[in-house]
Amino acid sequence: MYVTHSFGAWFDDQSRVLILGTMPSPKSREAGFYYAHPQNRFWRVLPMLYGESPLVGDIPKQKEFLTRHHIALWDVLDSCEIEGASDASIRNPVPNRMREILDRAPIEAIFCTGQKAGTLFKRYCQKDCAIQARVLPSTSPANCAVKLEQLLERYAVIRQITDRRKQTEL
């Protein structure tokens, strides 16, 4: 199935960290926002890093959380052929133009959620960015080998960056 990204990036002119997935899952496309599958651990992990309650299914609170912590969300791809939510099935990828965010927000770090997002970023987007992306484990339910505690440990770098930025603003 050929899929075109159906909703835009979430960021503002204060975003410091950019988190990139590959392409929205069918559940995310249906909801109109990122990581909407109820079993995806993204909206458990990120709030837990900041000592907050999970935000599964609450898009307004998710957006408020991202804005408050200066986190931008987008995907590496604008369109591609994909079967369901399977990154392994991606064919004919068309990347998003990362400059759309990088020219408008003071992004200090880029993270990709999963190996496929990292590979696609490096292949299609890296040349247009002055920042190299770091690959974090996928929060997808398909990546059940990585336990919640391991995700929290690996994603902690996001809080380190946003907290460092907040300290310099004080």
N, C-alpha and C positions, 0 to 999 in steps of 0.2 A: 504494500500500500504506500502511495506517495503522500507524505505528510509535510505541510508547511506550518511553521511555528504560528500559533494562533493568538498569542498574547505577547506583550513586550517585556523588555527588561524591567526589573524593579531596582531603581537607584535614585539618588538625588545628588545635589552638588556637594554633599558632605560625605558621601560613601568613600570608605578607605579600603575595604576588602571586597573583591569580586569573586563570587563562587559560581562556577560554571558546571552544569550538567551537560549531557549530550543533546537530548531532545525530549520534550515533555512526553510522559507516558499517556496512554489513553485516558486514565483517570485525571491526570493533570490538565489535559486538553479539555476534558468535560467540565472540570471545576474552574478553569481559566486562571490557574496559578500553579506554582512550582511544588513538586513533591507531594501531590495530593493523595496518592495511594495510601490508605489507612495503615498499611503494614510497612510503609517506608519509614525509616527511623530518623530522617532528617529533622522533622519538627519535634522529635524527642531530644535528639542530641544537641542541637544548637541552643535551645533554651536552657538545658541542663548545664551547659558550660557556664552560664551566667547565673546559676542558682535559681532559675525560674521554672515554672510548670510547663509541661509539654503543650504544644499549640496545634495538635493534630486537628485538622478540619476547620480551624478558625482563621480564615483568610484575613479579615480586618486586623486581628491581633498579630498575625504573622507579619503583615506589612508594617504595623507599628513597631514591632520588635526589631525588624531589619533596619528601619529608619533610625530608631533610637540607638542602635549599636553600629551604625555606619556601615552596614553590609548591603552589597548589591547582589542580585541574583539574575542570572541569564543562562543561556545555553550556548554551546559552541556552534551548534547548527541552526540554520534558518529553515532548511528543508532537507529531506532525504527520503529514500525508500526504507521502510522499516516494518517489521512484523511485530505487532503488539508493542511491547516495551523492551524488546530484545536488542540491546546494543550490538550483539554479535551479528544481527541480521542487517545492519545499516549498509546501504548501497547508495551510490550517487549523491554523496553529501555536498551540500552548499553551505559554507560557513556564514555565520553572522559577522558583521563588521564591528570588531571590538572597539574601533576608534569612536563609535557612537557613544560609548560610555567613557572611554579613556580621555577623550577630548573635553568632557563635561564634568568629570568627577576626579578628585585627587586620589585615585586608586594607588595604594602602596603595595598590595599583594594580590595575586590571583591564585585561586585554588580550583582544581578540577575534582569533581566527585566521581572517581572511578578511573580505571586505566583507559577505557575507550575514550572518555572525554579528554584525558590528558594526551593521548595519541593524536586525536583529531585536532586539538588545540595546537600542538607542536607542528603538525603537518600543514594546517591551513591558516593559523592565526598568529603564530609566534613572530613571524617576520614583521608584522605590523605593530607589535607591542614592544615596549622597552622593558617589560617585566616578564620574567619567565614564570610559568605556572608550576605550582607544586601539586602533585597528585595525592589526594586523600582516598581512603577506601570508600567504595560506594556504600550508601545507606540503604540501598535497595533490598527488598526482602529476598531477592535472588542471591545476595551476598551474605547468606546466613552463617558462613564460616567465620566471619568477623563479628565477635561479640560486642555488645553495647559498651562494655568497659573499654575495649580496644578502640572503638570509634571515639569515645570521649577523650581518650589519651591522644589519639592522632589529631583530632579536631581542635584540641586545646590551643594550638598555635594561632587560631583565628582570634580567640579571646586575648591572647598575649599581644597581638598586633592592635586590636581595637582598644585595649586598656592602656597600652603605651601611648597611643594617640590621645586618649582622654587626659592622661597625666600631663602631656605637653600643652594641652589647652588650658589647664588650670593656672 
